[in-house]
Amino acid sequence: MEARNIKLAKAQQAQAEALCKQRELDEKARELDVTIEKRVQASQAELIAKARQDATDDLRSQVSQKDAQIDSLGRTVEELKRKLAQEDLQALERE
């Protein structure tokens, strides 16, 4: 009977140690999950920030191109006005 009690105590001790190790493993797995999730969120934040910056840069480039086109068209309009005024002046002088 005493040998049986000793075996039972050892088995219970082994079971307690196994449960303790399982709890430790579960805790480490949760910590790893949290670490992974933090890294994923950080990566997402970086990607979002880069995408925003790229979009902003693209829009600024487009606006700059449009501004250059507007300036060019404005110069063309002014040149055409000047030519028209000269032609009108020449026409008046011929009359």
Phi and psi restraints in degrees (range 20) as a CNS / XPLOR table:
assign (resid 1 and name C) (resid 2 and name N)
       (resid 2 and name CA) (resid 2 and name C) 1.0 -65.4 20.0 2
assign (resid 2 and name N) (resid 2 and name CA)
       (resid 2 and name C) (resid 3 and name N) 1.0 -38.9 20.0 2
assign (resid 2 and name C) (resid 3 and name N)
       (resid 3 and name CA) (resid 3 and name C) 1.0 -64.4 20.0 2
assign (resid 3 and name N) (resid 3 and name CA)
       (resid 3 and name C) (resid 4 and name N) 1.0 -38.8 20.0 2
assign (resid 3 and name C) (resid 4 and name N)
       (resid 4 and name CA) (resid 4 and name C) 1.0 -64.6 20.0 2
assign (resid 4 and name N) (resid 4 and name CA)
       (resid 4 and name C) (resid 5 and name N) 1.0 -42.4 20.0 2
assign (resid 4 and name C) (resid 5 and name N)
       (resid 5 and name CA) (resid 5 and name C) 1.0 -63.0 20.0 2
assign (resid 5 and name N) (resid 5 and name CA)
       (resid 5 and name C) (resid 6 and name N) 1.0 -39.1 20.0 2
assign (resid 5 and name C) (resid 6 and name N)
       (resid 6 and name CA) (resid 6 and name C) 1.0 -65.4 20.0 2
assign (resid 6 and name N) (resid 6 and name CA)
       (resid 6 and name C) (resid 7 and name N) 1.0 -45.3 20.0 2
assign (resid 6 and name C) (resid 7 and name N)
       (resid 7 and name CA) (resid 7 and name C) 1.0 -61.9 20.0 2
assign (resid 7 and name N) (resid 7 and name CA)
       (resid 7 and name C) (resid 8 and name N) 1.0 -41.7 20.0 2
assign (resid 7 and name C) (resid 8 and name N)
       (resid 8 and name CA) (resid 8 and name C) 1.0 -63.9 20.0 2
assign (resid 8 and name N) (resid 8 and name CA)
       (resid 8 and name C) (resid 9 and name N) 1.0 -42.4 20.0 2
assign (resid 8 and name C) (resid 9 and name N)
       (resid 9 and name CA) (resid 9 and name C) 1.0 -63.6 20.0 2
assign (resid 9 and name N) (resid 9 and name CA)
       (resid 9 and name C) (resid 10 and name N) 1.0 -42.6 20.0 2
assign (resid 9 and name C) (resid 10 and name N)
       (resid 10 and name CA) (resid 10 and name C) 1.0 -65.0 20.0 2
assign (resid 10 and name N) (resid 10 and name CA)
       (resid 10 and name C) (resid 11 and name N) 1.0 -39.7 20.0 2
assign (resid 10 and name C) (resid 11 and name N)
       (resid 11 and name CA) (resid 11 and name C) 1.0 -66.0 20.0 2
assign (resid 11 and name N) (resid 11 and name CA)
       (resid 11 and name C) (resid 12 and name N) 1.0 -41.5 20.0 2
assign (resid 11 and name C) (resid 12 and name N)
       (resid 12 and name CA) (resid 12 and name C) 1.0 -65.5 20.0 2
assign (resid 12 and name N) (resid 12 and name CA)
       (resid 12 and name C) (resid 13 and name N) 1.0 -38.3 20.0 2
assign (resid 12 and name C) (resid 13 and name N)
       (resid 13 and name CA) (resid 13 and name C) 1.0 -64.4 20.0 2
assign (resid 13 and name N) (resid 13 and name CA)
       (resid 13 and name C) (resid 14 and name N) 1.0 -44.4 20.0 2
assign (resid 13 and name C) (resid 14 and name N)
       (resid 14 and name CA) (resid 14 and name C) 1.0 -62.8 20.0 2
assign (resid 14 and name N) (resid 14 and name CA)
       (resid 14 and name C) (resid 15 and name N) 1.0 -41.1 20.0 2
assign (resid 14 and name C) (resid 15 and name N)
       (resid 15 and name CA) (resid 15 and name C) 1.0 -64.4 20.0 2
assign (resid 15 and name N) (resid 15 and name CA)
       (resid 15 and name C) (resid 16 and name N) 1.0 -41.8 20.0 2
assign (resid 15 and name C) (resid 16 and name N)
       (resid 16 and name CA) (resid 16 and name C) 1.0 -63.3 20.0 2
assign (resid 16 and name N) (resid 16 and name CA)
       (resid 16 and name C) (resid 17 and name N) 1.0 -41.8 20.0 2
assign (resid 16 and name C) (resid 17 and name N)
       (resid 17 and name CA) (resid 17 and name C) 1.0 -65.7 20.0 2
assign (resid 17 and name N) (resid 17 and name CA)
       (resid 17 and name C) (resid 18 and name N) 1.0 -40.6 20.0 2
assign (resid 17 and name C) (resid 18 and name N)
       (resid 18 and name CA) (resid 18 and name C) 1.0 -63.7 20.0 2
assign (resid 18 and name N) (resid 18 and name CA)
       (resid 18 and name C) (resid 19 and name N) 1.0 -41.6 20.0 2
assign (resid 18 and name C) (resid 19 and name N)
       (resid 19 and name CA) (resid 19 and name C) 1.0 -65.1 20.0 2
assign (resid 19 and name N) (resid 19 and name CA)
       (resid 19 and name C) (resid 20 and name N) 1.0 -38.7 20.0 2
assign (resid 19 and name C) (resid 20 and name N)
       (resid 20 and name CA) (resid 20 and name C) 1.0 -64.8 20.0 2
assign (resid 20 and name N) (resid 20 and name CA)
       (resid 20 and name C) (resid 21 and name N) 1.0 -45.1 20.0 2
assign (resid 20 and name C) (resid 21 and name N)
       (resid 21 and name CA) (resid 21 and name C) 1.0 -64.2 20.0 2
assign (resid 21 and name N) (resid 21 and name CA)
       (resid 21 and name C) (resid 22 and name N) 1.0 -38.9 20.0 2
assign (resid 21 and name C) (resid 22 and name N)
       (resid 22 and name CA) (resid 22 and name C) 1.0 -62.6 20.0 2
assign (resid 22 and name N) (resid 22 and name CA)
       (resid 22 and name C) (resid 23 and name N) 1.0 -41.4 20.0 2
assign (resid 22 and name C) (resid 23 and name N)
       (resid 23 and name CA) (resid 23 and name C) 1.0 -61.6 20.0 2
assign (resid 23 and name N) (resid 23 and name CA)
       (resid 23 and name C) (resid 24 and name N) 1.0 -42.4 20.0 2
assign (resid 23 and name C) (resid 24 and name N)
       (resid 24 and name CA) (resid 24 and name C) 1.0 -62.8 20.0 2
assign (resid 24 and name N) (resid 24 and name CA)
       (resid 24 and name C) (resid 25 and name N) 1.0 -43.2 20.0 2
assign (resid 24 and name C) (resid 25 and name N)
       (resid 25 and name CA) (resid 25 and name C) 1.0 -64.5 20.0 2
assign (resid 25 and name N) (resid 25 and name CA)
       (resid 25 and name C) (resid 26 and name N) 1.0 -41.6 20.0 2
assign (resid 25 and name C) (resid 26 and name N)
       (resid 26 and name CA) (resid 26 and name C) 1.0 -62.0 20.0 2
assign (resid 26 and name N) (resid 26 and name CA)
       (resid 26 and name C) (resid 27 and name N) 1.0 -41.1 20.0 2
assign (resid 26 and name C) (resid 27 and name N)
       (resid 27 and name CA) (resid 27 and name C) 1.0 -65.5 20.0 2
assign (resid 27 and name N) (resid 27 and name CA)
       (resid 27 and name C) (resid 28 and name N) 1.0 -43.3 20.0 2
assign (resid 27 and name C) (resid 28 and name N)
       (resid 28 and name CA) (resid 28 and name C) 1.0 -64.6 20.0 2
assign (resid 28 and name N) (resid 28 and name CA)
       (resid 28 and name C) (resid 29 and name N) 1.0 -37.3 20.0 2
assign (resid 28 and name C) (resid 29 and name N)
       (resid 29 and name CA) (resid 29 and name C) 1.0 -64.3 20.0 2
assign (resid 29 and name N) (resid 29 and name CA)
       (resid 29 and name C) (resid 30 and name N) 1.0 -41.0 20.0 2
assign (resid 29 and name C) (resid 30 and name N)
       (resid 30 and name CA) (resid 30 and name C) 1.0 -64.8 20.0 2
assign (resid 30 and name N) (resid 30 and name CA)
       (resid 30 and name C) (resid 31 and name N) 1.0 -41.6 20.0 2
assign (resid 30 and name C) (resid 31 and name N)
       (resid 31 and name CA) (resid 31 and name C) 1.0 -62.9 20.0 2
assign (resid 31 and name N) (resid 31 and name CA)
       (resid 31 and name C) (resid 32 and name N) 1.0 -40.7 20.0 2
assign (resid 31 and name C) (resid 32 and name N)
       (resid 32 and name CA) (resid 32 and name C) 1.0 -64.6 20.0 2
assign (resid 32 and name N) (resid 32 and name CA)
       (resid 32 and name C) (resid 33 and name N) 1.0 -42.1 20.0 2
assign (resid 32 and name C) (resid 33 and name N)
       (resid 33 and name CA) (resid 33 and name C) 1.0 -59.9 20.0 2
assign (resid 33 and name N) (resid 33 and name CA)
       (resid 33 and name C) (resid 34 and name N) 1.0 -42.5 20.0 2
assign (resid 33 and name C) (resid 34 and name N)
       (resid 34 and name CA) (resid 34 and name C) 1.0 -64.7 20.0 2
assign (resid 34 and name N) (resid 34 and name CA)
       (resid 34 and name C) (resid 35 and name N) 1.0 -43.5 20.0 2
assign (resid 34 and name C) (resid 35 and name N)
       (resid 35 and name CA) (resid 35 and name C) 1.0 -61.9 20.0 2
assign (resid 35 and name N) (resid 35 and name CA)
       (resid 35 and name C) (resid 36 and name N) 1.0 -44.3 20.0 2
assign (resid 35 and name C) (resid 36 and name N)
       (resid 36 and name CA) (resid 36 and name C) 1.0 -62.9 20.0 2
assign (resid 36 and name N) (resid 36 and name CA)
       (resid 36 and name C) (resid 37 and name N) 1.0 -44.3 20.0 2
assign (resid 36 and name C) (resid 37 and name N)
       (resid 37 and name CA) (resid 37 and name C) 1.0 -62.3 20.0 2
assign (resid 37 and name N) (resid 37 and name CA)
       (resid 37 and name C) (resid 38 and name N) 1.0 -40.6 20.0 2
assign (resid 37 and name C) (resid 38 and name N)
       (resid 38 and name CA) (resid 38 and name C) 1.0 -63.0 20.0 2
assign (resid 38 and name N) (resid 38 and name CA)
       (resid 38 and name C) (resid 39 and name N) 1.0 -42.1 20.0 2
assign (resid 38 and name C) (resid 39 and name N)
       (resid 39 and name CA) (resid 39 and name C) 1.0 -65.9 20.0 2
assign (resid 39 and name N) (resid 39 and name CA)
       (resid 39 and name C) (resid 40 and name N) 1.0 -40.2 20.0 2
assign (resid 39 and name C) (resid 40 and name N)
       (resid 40 and name CA) (resid 40 and name C) 1.0 -62.8 20.0 2
assign (resid 40 and name N) (resid 40 and name CA)
       (resid 40 and name C) (resid 41 and name N) 1.0 -45.1 20.0 2
assign (resid 40 and name C) (resid 41 and name N)
       (resid 41 and name CA) (resid 41 and name C) 1.0 -63.6 20.0 2
assign (resid 41 and name N) (resid 41 and name CA)
       (resid 41 and name C) (resid 42 and name N) 1.0 -40.4 20.0 2
assign (resid 41 and name C) (resid 42 and name N)
       (resid 42 and name CA) (resid 42 and name C) 1.0 -63.9 20.0 2
assign (resid 42 and name N) (resid 42 and name CA)
       (resid 42 and name C) (resid 43 and name N) 1.0 -42.1 20.0 2
assign (resid 42 and name C) (resid 43 and name N)
       (resid 43 and name CA) (resid 43 and name C) 1.0 -63.6 20.0 2
assign (resid 43 and name N) (resid 43 and name CA)
       (resid 43 and name C) (resid 44 and name N) 1.0 -42.2 20.0 2
assign (resid 43 and name C) (resid 44 and name N)
       (resid 44 and name CA) (resid 44 and name C) 1.0 -62.4 20.0 2
assign (resid 44 and name N) (resid 44 and name CA)
       (resid 44 and name C) (resid 45 and name N) 1.0 -42.4 20.0 2
assign (resid 44 and name C) (resid 45 and name N)
       (resid 45 and name CA) (resid 45 and name C) 1.0 -62.7 20.0 2
assign (resid 45 and name N) (resid 45 and name CA)
       (resid 45 and name C) (resid 46 and name N) 1.0 -41.4 20.0 2
assign (resid 45 and name C) (resid 46 and name N)
       (resid 46 and name CA) (resid 46 and name C) 1.0 -64.5 20.0 2
assign (resid 46 and name N) (resid 46 and name CA)
       (resid 46 and name C) (resid 47 and name N) 1.0 -43.3 20.0 2
assign (resid 46 and name C) (resid 47 and name N)
       (resid 47 and name CA) (resid 47 and name C) 1.0 -64.1 20.0 2
assign (resid 47 and name N) (resid 47 and name CA)
       (resid 47 and name C) (resid 48 and name N) 1.0 -41.4 20.0 2
assign (resid 47 and name C) (resid 48 and name N)
       (resid 48 and name CA) (resid 48 and name C) 1.0 -64.0 20.0 2
assign (resid 48 and name N) (resid 48 and name CA)
       (resid 48 and name C) (resid 49 and name N) 1.0 -44.1 20.0 2
assign (resid 48 and name C) (resid 49 and name N)
       (resid 49 and name CA) (resid 49 and name C) 1.0 -62.9 20.0 2
assign (resid 49 and name N) (resid 49 and name CA)
       (resid 49 and name C) (resid 50 and name N) 1.0 -41.8 20.0 2
assign (resid 49 and name C) (resid 50 and name N)
       (resid 50 and name CA) (resid 50 and name C) 1.0 -66.5 20.0 2
assign (resid 50 and name N) (resid 50 and name CA)
       (resid 50 and name C) (resid 51 and name N) 1.0 -41.8 20.0 2
assign (resid 50 and name C) (resid 51 and name N)
       (resid 51 and name CA) (resid 51 and name C) 1.0 -62.5 20.0 2
assign (resid 51 and name N) (resid 51 and name CA)
       (resid 51 and name C) (resid 52 and name N) 1.0 -41.5 20.0 2
assign (resid 51 and name C) (resid 52 and name N)
       (resid 52 and name CA) (resid 52 and name C) 1.0 -63.0 20.0 2
assign (resid 52 and name N) (resid 52 and name CA)
       (resid 52 and name C) (resid 53 and name N) 1.0 -44.2 20.0 2
assign (resid 52 and name C) (resid 53 and name N)
       (resid 53 and name CA) (resid 53 and name C) 1.0 -63.9 20.0 2
assign (resid 53 and name N) (resid 53 and name CA)
       (resid 53 and name C) (resid 54 and name N) 1.0 -43.0 20.0 2
assign (resid 53 and name C) (resid 54 and name N)
       (resid 54 and name CA) (resid 54 and name C) 1.0 -61.3 20.0 2
assign (resid 54 and name N) (resid 54 and name CA)
       (resid 54 and name C) (resid 55 and name N) 1.0 -43.7 20.0 2
assign (resid 54 and name C) (resid 55 and name N)
       (resid 55 and name CA) (resid 55 and name C) 1.0 -63.7 20.0 2
assign (resid 55 and name N) (resid 55 and name CA)
       (resid 55 and name C) (resid 56 and name N) 1.0 -42.2 20.0 2
assign (resid 55 and name C) (resid 56 and name N)
       (resid 56 and name CA) (resid 56 and name C) 1.0 -62.6 20.0 2
assign (resid 56 and name N) (resid 56 and name CA)
       (resid 56 and name C) (resid 57 and name N) 1.0 -44.5 20.0 2
assign (resid 56 and name C) (resid 57 and name N)
       (resid 57 and name CA) (resid 57 and name C) 1.0 -61.8 20.0 2
assign (resid 57 and name N) (resid 57 and name CA)
       (resid 57 and name C) (resid 58 and name N) 1.0 -42.7 20.0 2
assign (resid 57 and name C) (resid 58 and name N)
       (resid 58 and name CA) (resid 58 and name C) 1.0 -61.9 20.0 2
assign (resid 58 and name N) (resid 58 and name CA)
       (resid 58 and name C) (resid 59 and name N) 1.0 -45.0 20.0 2
assign (resid 58 and name C) (resid 59 and name N)
       (resid 59 and name CA) (resid 59 and name C) 1.0 -63.8 20.0 2
assign (resid 59 and name N) (resid 59 and name CA)
       (resid 59 and name C) (resid 60 and name N) 1.0 -40.9 20.0 2
assign (resid 59 and name C) (resid 60 and name N)
       (resid 60 and name CA) (resid 60 and name C) 1.0 -62.9 20.0 2
assign (resid 60 and name N) (resid 60 and name CA)
       (resid 60 and name C) (resid 61 and name N) 1.0 -40.2 20.0 2
assign (resid 60 and name C) (resid 61 and name N)
       (resid 61 and name CA) (resid 61 and name C) 1.0 -63.5 20.0 2
assign (resid 61 and name N) (resid 61 and name CA)
       (resid 61 and name C) (resid 62 and name N) 1.0 -43.4 20.0 2
assign (resid 61 and name C) (resid 62 and name N)
       (resid 62 and name CA) (resid 62 and name C) 1.0 -63.7 20.0 2
assign (resid 62 and name N) (resid 62 and name CA)
       (resid 62 and name C) (resid 63 and name N) 1.0 -42.7 20.0 2
assign (resid 62 and name C) (resid 63 and name N)
       (resid 63 and name CA) (resid 63 and name C) 1.0 -63.2 20.0 2
assign (resid 63 and name N) (resid 63 and name CA)
       (resid 63 and name C) (resid 64 and name N) 1.0 -41.7 20.0 2
assign (resid 63 and name C) (resid 64 and name N)
       (resid 64 and name CA) (resid 64 and name C) 1.0 -62.1 20.0 2
assign (resid 64 and name N) (resid 64 and name CA)
       (resid 64 and name C) (resid 65 and name N) 1.0 -42.7 20.0 2
assign (resid 64 and name C) (resid 65 and name N)
       (resid 65 and name CA) (resid 65 and name C) 1.0 -63.7 20.0 2
assign (resid 65 and name N) (resid 65 and name CA)
       (resid 65 and name C) (resid 66 and name N) 1.0 -42.8 20.0 2
assign (resid 65 and name C) (resid 66 and name N)
       (resid 66 and name CA) (resid 66 and name C) 1.0 -64.9 20.0 2
assign (resid 66 and name N) (resid 66 and name CA)
       (resid 66 and name C) (resid 67 and name N) 1.0 -40.6 20.0 2
assign (resid 66 and name C) (resid 67 and name N)
       (resid 67 and name CA) (resid 67 and name C) 1.0 -60.6 20.0 2
assign (resid 67 and name N) (resid 67 and name CA)
       (resid 67 and name C) (resid 68 and name N) 1.0 -41.7 20.0 2
assign (resid 67 and name C) (resid 68 and name N)
       (resid 68 and name CA) (resid 68 and name C) 1.0 -64.0 20.0 2
assign (resid 68 and name N) (resid 68 and name CA)
       (resid 68 and name C) (resid 69 and name N) 1.0 -40.6 20.0 2
assign (resid 68 and name C) (resid 69 and name N)
       (resid 69 and name CA) (resid 69 and name C) 1.0 -63.5 20.0 2
assign (resid 69 and name N) (resid 69 and name CA)
       (resid 69 and name C) (resid 70 and name N) 1.0 -43.1 20.0 2
assign (resid 69 and name C) (resid 70 and name N)
       (resid 70 and name CA) (resid 70 and name C) 1.0 -61.6 20.0 2
assign (resid 70 and name N) (resid 70 and name CA)
       (resid 70 and name C) (resid 71 and name N) 1.0 -44.4 20.0 2
assign (resid 70 and name C) (resid 71 and name N)
       (resid 71 and name CA) (resid 71 and name C) 1.0 -61.5 20.0 2
assign (resid 71 and name N) (resid 71 and name CA)
       (resid 71 and name C) (resid 72 and name N) 1.0 -43.6 20.0 2
assign (resid 71 and name C) (resid 72 and name N)
       (resid 72 and name CA) (resid 72 and name C) 1.0 -62.9 20.0 2
assign (resid 72 and name N) (resid 72 and name CA)
       (resid 72 and name C) (resid 73 and name N) 1.0 -45.2 20.0 2
assign (resid 72 and name C) (resid 73 and name N)
       (resid 73 and name CA) (resid 73 and name C) 1.0 -64.0 20.0 2
assign (resid 73 and name N) (resid 73 and name CA)
       (resid 73 and name C) (resid 74 and name N) 1.0 -38.5 20.0 2
assign (resid 73 and name C) (resid 74 and name N)
       (resid 74 and name CA) (resid 74 and name C) 1.0 -61.6 20.0 2
assign (resid 74 and name N) (resid 74 and name CA)
       (resid 74 and name C) (resid 75 and name N) 1.0 -43.2 20.0 2
assign (resid 74 and name C) (resid 75 and name N)
       (resid 75 and name CA) (resid 75 and name C) 1.0 -64.5 20.0 2
assign (resid 75 and name N) (resid 75 and name CA)
       (resid 75 and name C) (resid 76 and name N) 1.0 -39.5 20.0 2
assign (resid 75 and name C) (resid 76 and name N)
       (resid 76 and name CA) (resid 76 and name C) 1.0 -63.7 20.0 2
assign (resid 76 and name N) (resid 76 and name CA)
       (resid 76 and name C) (resid 77 and name N) 1.0 -43.2 20.0 2
assign (resid 76 and name C) (resid 77 and name N)
       (resid 77 and name CA) (resid 77 and name C) 1.0 -61.4 20.0 2
assign (resid 77 and name N) (resid 77 and name CA)
       (resid 77 and name C) (resid 78 and name N) 1.0 -45.6 20.0 2
assign (resid 77 and name C) (resid 78 and name N)
       (resid 78 and name CA) (resid 78 and name C) 1.0 -62.5 20.0 2
assign (resid 78 and name N) (resid 78 and name CA)
       (resid 78 and name C) (resid 79 and name N) 1.0 -40.8 20.0 2
assign (resid 78 and name C) (resid 79 and name N)
       (resid 79 and name CA) (resid 79 and name C) 1.0 -64.3 20.0 2
assign (resid 79 and name N) (resid 79 and name CA)
       (resid 79 and name C) (resid 80 and name N) 1.0 -42.5 20.0 2
assign (resid 79 and name C) (resid 80 and name N)
       (resid 80 and name CA) (resid 80 and name C) 1.0 -65.8 20.0 2
assign (resid 80 and name N) (resid 80 and name CA)
       (resid 80 and name C) (resid 81 and name N) 1.0 -38.3 20.0 2
assign (resid 80 and name C) (resid 81 and name N)
       (resid 81 and name CA) (resid 81 and name C) 1.0 -61.9 20.0 2
assign (resid 81 and name N) (resid 81 and name CA)
       (resid 81 and name C) (resid 82 and name N) 1.0 -43.8 20.0 2
assign (resid 81 and name C) (resid 82 and name N)
       (resid 82 and name CA) (resid 82 and name C) 1.0 -62.6 20.0 2
assign (resid 82 and name N) (resid 82 and name CA)
       (resid 82 and name C) (resid 83 and name N) 1.0 -44.0 20.0 2
assign (resid 82 and name C) (resid 83 and name N)
       (resid 83 and name CA) (resid 83 and name C) 1.0 -63.6 20.0 2
assign (resid 83 and name N) (resid 83 and name CA)
       (resid 83 and name C) (resid 84 and name N) 1.0 -41.5 20.0 2
assign (resid 83 and name C) (resid 84 and name N)
       (resid 84 and name CA) (resid 84 and name C) 1.0 -63.6 20.0 2
assign (resid 84 and name N) (resid 84 and name CA)
       (resid 84 and name C) (resid 85 and name N) 1.0 -40.8 20.0 2
assign (resid 84 and name C) (resid 85 and name N)
       (resid 85 and name CA) (resid 85 and name C) 1.0 -64.2 20.0 2
assign (resid 85 and name N) (resid 85 and name CA)
       (resid 85 and name C) (resid 86 and name N) 1.0 -40.1 20.0 2
assign (resid 85 and name C) (resid 86 and name N)
       (resid 86 and name CA) (resid 86 and name C) 1.0 -65.5 20.0 2
assign (resid 86 and name N) (resid 86 and name CA)
       (resid 86 and name C) (resid 87 and name N) 1.0 -41.8 20.0 2
assign (resid 86 and name C) (resid 87 and name N)
       (resid 87 and name CA) (resid 87 and name C) 1.0 -64.0 20.0 2
assign (resid 87 and name N) (resid 87 and name CA)
       (resid 87 and name C) (resid 88 and name N) 1.0 -40.3 20.0 2
assign (resid 87 and name C) (resid 88 and name N)
       (resid 88 and name CA) (resid 88 and name C) 1.0 -63.1 20.0 2
assign (resid 88 and name N) (resid 88 and name CA)
       (resid 88 and name C) (resid 89 and name N) 1.0 -41.0 20.0 2
assign (resid 88 and name C) (resid 89 and name N)
       (resid 89 and name CA) (resid 89 and name C) 1.0 -65.3 20.0 2
assign (resid 89 and name N) (resid 89 and name CA)
       (resid 89 and name C) (resid 90 and name N) 1.0 -43.3 20.0 2
assign (resid 89 and name C) (resid 90 and name N)
       (resid 90 and name CA) (resid 90 and name C) 1.0 -64.5 20.0 2
assign (resid 90 and name N) (resid 90 and name CA)
       (resid 90 and name C) (resid 91 and name N) 1.0 -38.3 20.0 2
assign (resid 90 and name C) (resid 91 and name N)
       (resid 91 and name CA) (resid 91 and name C) 1.0 -64.9 20.0 2
assign (resid 91 and name N) (resid 91 and name CA)
       (resid 91 and name C) (resid 92 and name N) 1.0 -38.9 20.0 2
assign (resid 91 and name C) (resid 92 and name N)
       (resid 92 and name CA) (resid 92 and name C) 1.0 -67.0 20.0 2
assign (resid 92 and name N) (resid 92 and name CA)
       (resid 92 and name C) (resid 93 and name N) 1.0 -37.5 20.0 2
assign (resid 92 and name C) (resid 93 and name N)
       (resid 93 and name CA) (resid 93 and name C) 1.0 -68.4 20.0 2
assign (resid 93 and name N) (resid 93 and name CA)
       (resid 93 and name C) (resid 94 and name N) 1.0 -31.8 20.0 2
assign (resid 93 and name C) (resid 94 and name N)
       (resid 94 and name CA) (resid 94 and name C) 1.0 -72.0 20.0 2
assign (resid 94 and name N) (resid 94 and name CA)
       (resid 94 and name C) (resid 95 and name N) 1.0 -28.0 20.0 2
